[in-house]
């Protein structure tokens, strides 16, 4: 049964990735530790994901989240509705290499950056270490 819930949570996240129908549809809250040691959360669009294993988000190098990740890479992601709550705990890293930026690029992002080679555009990659999933009125916790 645990594997069924993990699989369903992965399907939910995968269905929310990318820029569905030309718009940004799949949101998640990314929580990071700020410079004063307090958790802070931001809502970001999920660019791509491998189920609950890892998720990526597009951002700019000048955003607070980038500095927070550089100071402390511990992070949490939450995706929820009234039907499910998917909470992931793990680490975040900033990726700025050309390959990753090209792989994570969607044309709609051109409204914020000039293209995948824009020097301000970067990718946050969140990697899950443990999870707490409430899907279909069933709850499961575990580690990856």
Residue pairs with C-beta under 8 A, 6 or more apart in sequence:
1 138
1 140
2 140
2 142
5 133
5 135
5 136
5 138
5 139
5 140
6 51
6 52
6 131
6 133
6 140
6 142
7 51
8 135
8 136
9 51
9 52
9 84
9 86
9 131
9 133
9 135
10 50
10 51
10 52
10 53
11 51
12 79
12 84
12 86
12 135
13 26
13 46
13 49
13 51
13 52
13 55
13 79
13 86
14 49
14 50
14 51
15 26
16 25
16 26
16 27
16 28
16 46
16 49
16 79
17 26
17 46
17 47
17 48
17 49
17 55
18 26
18 46
18 47
18 48
18 106
19 25
19 45
19 106
19 108
19 109
20 26
22 108
23 108
24 45
24 108
25 45
26 45
26 46
26 79
27 43
27 44
27 45
27 46
27 79
28 43
28 44
28 46
28 55
28 57
28 77
28 78
28 79
29 41
29 42
29 43
29 44
29 77
29 78
29 79
30 41
30 42
30 43
30 44
30 57
30 65
30 75
30 76
30 77
30 92
30 124
30 126
31 39
31 40
31 41
31 75
31 76
31 77
31 78
32 39
32 40
32 41
32 42
32 65
32 68
32 69
32 72
32 74
32 75
32 92
33 39
33 40
33 68
33 71
33 72
33 74
34 40
34 64
34 68
35 67
35 68
35 71
39 76
40 64
40 68
41 78
42 65
44 57
44 58
44 59
44 124
45 57
45 58
46 55
46 56
46 57
46 79
47 55
47 56
47 57
47 58
47 104
47 106
47 123
48 55
48 56
48 103
48 104
49 55
49 56
52 86
52 88
52 128
52 131
52 133
52 144
53 127
53 128
53 144
54 125
54 126
54 127
54 128
55 77
55 88
55 125
55 126
56 95
56 104
56 123
56 124
56 125
56 126
57 123
57 124
57 126
58 104
58 109
58 112
58 121
58 122
58 123
58 124
59 65
59 66
59 122
59 123
59 124
60 66
60 112
60 113
60 120
60 121
60 122
61 94
61 96
61 119
61 120
61 121
61 122
62 120
65 124
66 94
66 122
66 124
69 75
69 92
69 93
69 94
69 124
70 94
73 91
73 92
73 93
74 90
74 91
74 92
75 89
75 90
75 91
75 92
75 126
76 87
76 88
76 89
76 90
77 86
77 87
77 88
77 90
77 126
77 128
78 85
78 86
78 87
78 88
79 85
79 86
80 86
83 135
83 136
84 133
84 134
84 135
84 136
85 132
85 133
85 134
86 131
86 133
86 134
86 135
87 131
87 132
87 133
88 126
88 128
88 130
88 131
89 128
89 129
89 130
89 131
89 132
90 126
90 127
90 128
90 129
90 130
91 126
91 127
91 129
92 124
92 125
92 126
92 127
93 124
93 125
93 127
94 122
94 123
94 124
95 101
95 122
95 123
95 124
95 125
96 122
96 123
98 116
98 117
100 123
100 125
101 116
101 117
101 121
101 122
101 123
102 116
104 116
104 123
105 115
105 116
109 121
112 121
113 120
113 121
115 121
128 144
129 143
129 144
130 141
130 142
130 143
130 144
131 140
131 141
131 142
131 143
131 144
132 139
132 140
132 141
133 139
133 140
133 141
